[in-house]
Amino acid sequence: MKKTDLVLNLSNNSNLSKTDAKAAVEIILESLTQGIVSGAGVEVRGFGGFYKKHRKARLGINPKTSERTQVGEKFVPFFKSGKSLREAVDK
């Protein structure tokens, strides 16, 4: 599902126009982003949680040239699914 599909789905299943649905989706995504970036994370009960995870520096290998390069430490977004979502996907 793409962002436009999400906007159309929200618009079709509510009293919102497409413009209002698009604004709502933008606000939700911006709030998720700010929560993750701040380090506080975002948790939606039953769905899952979005967090910022630290990755240590490591030695990487370019698969095309077999050249070894140092990959610096960084933060990456991480999602951990909730129990209800895991059960729904497993059915």
MDAnalysis code that builds the backbone (N, CA, C; Angstrom):
import MDAnalysis as mda
import numpy as np

u = mda.Universe.empty(273, n_residues=91, atom_resindex=np.repeat(np.arange(91), 3), trajectory=True)
u.add_TopologyAttr("name", ["N", "CA", "C"] * 91)
u.add_TopologyAttr("resid", np.arange(1, 92))
u.add_TopologyAttr("resname", ["MET", "LYS", "LYS", "THR", "ASP", "LEU", "VAL", "LEU", "ASN", "LEU", "SER", "ASN", "ASN", "SER", "ASN", "LEU", "SER", "LYS", "THR", "ASP", "ALA", "LYS", "ALA", "ALA", "VAL", "GLU", "ILE", "ILE", "LEU", "GLU", "SER", "LEU", "THR", "GLN", "GLY", "ILE", "VAL", "SER", "GLY", "ALA", "GLY", "VAL", "GLU", "VAL", "ARG", "GLY", "PHE", "GLY", "GLY", "PHE", "TYR", "LYS", "LYS", "HIS", "ARG", "LYS", "ALA", "ARG", "LEU", "GLY", "ILE", "ASN", "PRO", "LYS", "THR", "SER", "GLU", "ARG", "THR", "GLN", "VAL", "GLY", "GLU", "LYS", "PHE", "VAL", "PRO", "PHE", "PHE", "LYS", "SER", "GLY", "LYS", "SER", "LEU", "ARG", "GLU", "ALA", "VAL", "ASP", "LYS"])
u.atoms.positions = np.array([
    [0.848, -1.173, 0.000],
    [0.000, 0.000, 0.000],
    [0.891, 1.232, 0.000],
    [0.594, 2.137, -0.866],
    [1.332, 3.385, -0.960],
    [0.610, 4.462, -0.158],
    [1.268, 5.588, 0.003],
    [0.682, 6.691, 0.751],
    [-0.615, 7.174, 0.100],
    [-0.654, 7.225, -1.219],
    [-1.876, 7.658, -1.914],
    [-3.012, 6.675, -1.677],
    [-2.689, 5.381, -1.609],
    [-3.713, 4.369, -1.315],
    [-4.262, 4.559, 0.098],
    [-3.385, 4.888, 1.016],
    [-3.800, 5.135, 2.393],
    [-4.726, 6.349, 2.471],
    [-4.399, 7.397, 1.737],
    [-5.233, 8.602, 1.703],
    [-6.607, 8.267, 1.126],
    [-6.647, 7.527, 0.019],
    [-7.923, 7.152, -0.589],
    [-8.747, 6.270, 0.339],
    [-8.107, 5.332, 1.012],
    [-8.794, 4.448, 1.944],
    [-9.394, 5.250, 3.098],
    [-8.635, 6.180, 3.646],
    [-9.126, 7.029, 4.730],
    [-10.276, 7.900, 4.256],
    [-10.160, 8.449, 3.071],
    [-11.216, 9.298, 2.520],
    [-12.498, 8.511, 2.270],
    [-12.364, 7.301, 1.737],
    [-13.537, 6.484, 1.412],
    [-14.245, 5.942, 2.656],
    [-13.494, 5.727, 3.744],
    [-14.072, 5.134, 4.949],
    [-14.393, 6.150, 6.037],
    [-14.409, 7.418, 5.684],
    [-14.731, 8.462, 6.659],
    [-15.450, 9.600, 5.958],
    [-15.773, 10.623, 6.693],
    [-16.444, 11.795, 6.127],
    [-15.451, 12.829, 5.627],
    [-14.204, 12.444, 5.462],
    [-13.164, 13.383, 5.055],
    [-13.046, 13.467, 3.541],
    [-12.760, 14.671, 3.068],
    [-12.445, 14.824, 1.648],
    [-11.030, 14.295, 1.424],
    [-10.654, 14.156, 0.163],
    [-9.301, 13.664, -0.133],
    [-8.243, 14.630, 0.394],
    [-8.531, 15.921, 0.305],
    [-7.586, 16.924, 0.797],
    [-7.404, 16.812, 2.309],
    [-8.524, 16.657, 3.033],
    [-8.448, 16.518, 4.487],
    [-7.780, 15.201, 4.885],
    [-8.072, 14.141, 4.145],
    [-7.458, 12.842, 4.423],
    [-5.949, 12.907, 4.195],
    [-5.530, 13.594, 3.138],
    [-4.106, 13.747, 2.856],
    [-3.427, 14.531, 3.972],
    [-4.080, 15.590, 4.449],
    [-3.525, 16.391, 5.541],
    [-3.410, 15.546, 6.814],
    [-4.423, 14.719, 7.087],
    [-4.397, 13.856, 8.279],
    [-3.252, 12.858, 8.206],
    [-3.062, 12.247, 7.047],
    [-1.974, 11.285, 6.874],
    [-0.623, 11.985, 7.036],
    [-0.488, 13.177, 6.477],
    [0.762, 13.943, 6.601],
    [1.059, 14.268, 8.060],
    [0.035, 14.663, 8.821],
    [0.220, 14.995, 10.230],
    [0.641, 13.757, 11.021],
    [-0.005, 12.636, 10.751],
    [0.331, 11.395, 11.447],
    [1.768, 10.977, 11.147],
    [2.158, 11.009, 9.876],
    [3.518, 10.610, 9.507],
    [4.560, 11.560, 10.089],
    [4.255, 12.859, 10.113],
    [5.183, 13.833, 10.693],
    [5.318, 13.603, 12.196],
    [4.220, 13.284, 12.867],
    [4.259, 13.005, 14.301],
    [5.066, 11.742, 14.587],
    [4.889, 10.700, 13.771],
    [5.680, 9.479, 13.910],
    [7.164, 9.781, 13.741],
    [7.485, 10.547, 12.721],
    [8.879, 10.899, 12.436],
    [9.496, 11.654, 13.604],
    [8.774, 12.656, 14.117],
    [9.304, 13.448, 15.233],
    [9.493, 12.601, 16.493],
    [8.575, 11.675, 16.731],
    [8.699, 10.786, 17.885],
    [9.910, 9.885, 17.795],
    [10.170, 9.370, 16.599],
    [11.326, 8.489, 16.395],
    [12.624, 9.281, 16.482],
    [12.670, 10.433, 15.811],
    [13.883, 11.253, 15.783],
    [14.260, 11.730, 17.184],
    [13.265, 12.079, 17.994],
    [13.540, 12.591, 19.338],
    [14.088, 11.516, 20.269],
    [13.900, 10.248, 19.897],
    [14.378, 9.157, 20.735],
    [13.315, 8.619, 21.677],
    [12.184, 9.300, 21.762],
    [11.104, 8.866, 22.651],
    [10.393, 7.641, 22.102],
    [10.346, 7.516, 20.792],
    [9.659, 6.395, 20.164],
    [8.160, 6.629, 20.099],
    [7.485, 5.780, 19.357],
    [6.035, 5.856, 19.206],
    [5.497, 4.447, 19.379],
    [4.512, 4.292, 20.248],
    [3.925, 2.973, 20.483],
    [2.428, 3.039, 20.232],
    [1.938, 2.159, 19.367],
    [0.517, 2.034, 19.085],
    [0.107, 0.650, 19.569],
    [-0.652, 0.606, 20.653],
    [-1.033, -0.669, 21.272],
    [-1.705, -1.593, 20.260],
    [-1.257, -2.831, 20.219],
    [-1.817, -3.824, 19.307],
    [-1.185, -3.798, 17.926],
    [-0.635, -2.667, 17.523],
    [-0.014, -2.554, 16.199],
    [1.485, -2.733, 16.291],
    [2.134, -1.922, 17.134],
    [3.573, -2.050, 17.297],
    [4.214, -0.748, 17.718],
    [5.515, -0.762, 17.759],
    [6.259, 0.411, 18.187],
    [7.344, 0.780, 17.198],
    [7.588, 2.060, 17.083],
    [8.637, 2.606, 16.220],
    [9.685, 3.226, 17.126],
    [10.943, 2.851, 16.926],
    [12.018, 3.308, 17.790],
    [13.238, 3.702, 16.969],
    [14.149, 4.394, 17.649],
    [15.447, 4.735, 17.069],
    [16.450, 3.772, 17.678],
    [17.168, 3.035, 16.825],
    [18.101, 2.014, 17.290],
    [19.527, 2.399, 16.870],
    [20.481, 2.172, 17.753],
    [21.878, 2.503, 17.480],
    [22.585, 1.296, 16.868],
    [23.321, 1.545, 15.805],
    [24.159, 0.500, 15.201],
    [25.613, 0.893, 15.382],
    [26.406, -0.034, 15.875],
    [27.828, 0.210, 16.102],
    [28.580, 0.271, 14.772],
    [29.757, 0.875, 14.813],
    [30.632, 0.894, 13.642],
    [31.072, -0.542, 13.356],
    [31.263, -0.837, 12.071],
    [31.647, -2.198, 11.691],
    [32.444, -2.166, 10.402],
    [33.011, -3.309, 10.081],
    [33.749, -3.460, 8.834],
    [32.797, -4.037, 7.792],
    [32.573, -3.317, 6.703],
    [31.688, -3.774, 5.642],
    [32.476, -4.236, 4.437],
    [31.835, -5.068, 3.618],
    [32.471, -5.587, 2.405],
    [31.582, -5.257, 1.210],
    [32.170, -4.625, 0.207],
    [31.465, -4.341, -1.035],
    [31.351, -5.665, -1.796],
    [30.129, -6.181, -2.025],
    [29.990, -7.489, -2.671],
    [30.459, -7.506, -4.128],
    [30.470, -6.350, -4.764],
    [30.870, -6.295, -6.164],
    [32.388, -6.370, -6.325],
    [33.109, -5.660, -5.432],
    [34.566, -5.587, -5.576],
    [35.316, -6.315, -4.466],
    [34.616, -6.815, -3.465],
    [35.199, -7.469, -2.285],
    [36.098, -6.531, -1.490],
    [35.942, -5.235, -1.708],
    [36.734, -4.245, -0.988],
    [36.157, -4.062, 0.416],
    [37.032, -4.021, 1.413],
    [36.603, -3.823, 2.802],
    [36.625, -2.324, 3.119],
    [35.547, -1.853, 3.719],
    [35.466, -0.452, 4.108],
    [34.873, -0.352, 5.504],
    [35.238, 0.700, 6.190],
    [34.720, 0.940, 7.532],
    [33.361, 1.643, 7.417],
    [32.349, 1.084, 8.057],
    [31.020, 1.687, 8.096],
    [30.862, 2.305, 9.473],
    [30.600, 3.603, 9.514],
    [30.507, 4.312, 10.784],
    [29.259, 3.960, 11.576],
    [29.284, 4.332, 12.858],
    [28.107, 4.098, 13.681],
    [26.991, 5.031, 13.236],
    [25.747, 4.593, 13.465],
    [24.614, 5.411, 13.046],
    [23.349, 4.969, 13.780],
    [22.337, 5.791, 13.689],
    [21.025, 5.464, 14.214],
    [20.119, 5.115, 13.048],
    [19.275, 4.078, 13.232],
    [18.349, 3.653, 12.183],
    [16.956, 3.498, 12.788],
    [15.909, 3.717, 11.985],
    [14.557, 3.480, 12.498],
    [14.311, 1.980, 12.637],
    [13.542, 1.610, 13.648],
    [13.284, 0.207, 13.940],
    [11.806, 0.052, 14.289],
    [11.173, -1.014, 13.795],
    [9.770, -1.293, 14.093],
    [9.667, -2.661, 14.745],
    [8.961, -2.724, 15.845],
    [8.685, -3.995, 16.497],
    [7.174, -4.173, 16.508],
    [6.698, -5.236, 15.870],
    [5.260, -5.446, 15.744],
    [4.643, -5.848, 17.075],
    [3.379, -5.470, 17.246],
    [2.625, -5.830, 18.436],
    [2.028, -7.223, 18.291],
    [1.542, -7.744, 19.395],
    [1.007, -9.102, 19.412],
    [-0.186, -9.260, 18.472],
    [-1.110, -8.304, 18.470],
    [-2.299, -8.397, 17.612],
    [-1.922, -8.414, 16.135],
    [-0.955, -7.585, 15.754],
    [-0.506, -7.544, 14.355],
    [0.170, -8.848, 13.971],
    [1.035, -9.385, 14.838],
    [1.703, -10.660, 14.556],
    [0.687, -11.785, 14.372],
    [-0.327, -11.801, 15.238],
    [-1.353, -12.844, 15.134],
    [-2.182, -12.694, 13.859],
    [-2.514, -11.455, 13.473],
    [-3.288, -11.217, 12.263],
    [-2.514, -11.639, 11.014],
    [-1.225, -11.378, 10.994],
    [-0.389, -11.732, 9.845],
    [-0.203, -13.240, 9.777],
    [-0.167, -13.901, 10.920],
    [0.069, -15.337, 10.967],
    [-1.131, -16.150, 10.502],
    [-2.325, -15.569, 10.484],
    [-3.525, -16.311, 10.075],
    [-3.593, -16.520, 8.583],
])
